């Protein structure tokens, strides 16, 4: 149901913000904006109500940041290789 409401919100946003091929009068635009705002508010309320009913997922702690690798030794130092 949450996915359905998110889809409906996306569709309403597309209608509101997409390019328009038909010209609307100011009165039509005002009516559409009012209806859109009412629909979006009711959908947001339903979505919030559904999300309140979901069990809260435990928050996983973030992994500690990785330490940077060591920088290469300077070239003027002698390098000794031991092969086993």
SULBELJO-V40069 format. One record per residue. N is the residue number from 1. RES is the residue in one letter. SS is DSSP state (alpha for helix, beta for strand, coil for the rest). Layout:
n = {N & N}
res = {RES & RES}
ss = {SS & SS}
//
This chain:
n = {1 & 2 & 3 & 4 & 5 & 6 & 7 & 8 & 9 & 10 & 11 & 12 & 13 & 14 & 15 & 16 & 17 & 18 & 19 & 20 & 21 & 22 & 23 & 24 & 25 & 26 & 27 & 28 & 29 & 30 & 31 & 32 & 33 & 34 & 35 & 36 & 37 & 38 & 39 & 40 & 41 & 42 & 43 & 44 & 45 & 46 & 47 & 48 & 49 & 50 & 51 & 52 & 53 & 54 & 55 & 56 & 57 & 58 & 59 & 60 & 61 & 62 & 63 & 64 & 65 & 66 & 67 & 68 & 69 & 70 & 71 & 72 & 73 & 74 & 75 & 76 & 77 & 78 & 79 & 80 & 81 & 82 & 83 & 84}
res = {X & X & X & X & X & X & X & X & X & X & X & X & X & X & X & X & X & X & X & X & X & X & X & X & X & X & X & X & X & X & X & X & X & X & X & X & X & X & X & X & X & X & X & X & X & X & X & X & X & X & X & X & X & X & X & X & X & X & X & X & X & X & X & X & X & X & X & X & X & X & X & X & X & X & X & X & X & X & X & X & X & X & X & X}
ss = {coil & alpha & alpha & alpha & alpha & alpha & alpha & alpha & alpha & alpha & alpha & alpha & alpha & alpha & alpha & alpha & alpha & coil & coil & coil & coil & coil & coil & coil & coil & alpha & alpha & alpha & alpha & alpha & alpha & alpha & alpha & alpha & alpha & alpha & alpha & alpha & alpha & alpha & alpha & alpha & alpha & alpha & alpha & alpha & alpha & alpha & alpha & alpha & alpha & alpha & alpha & coil & coil & coil & coil & coil & coil & coil & coil & coil & coil & coil & coil & coil & coil & coil & coil & coil & coil & coil & coil & coil & coil & coil & coil & coil & coil & coil & coil & coil & coil & coil}
//
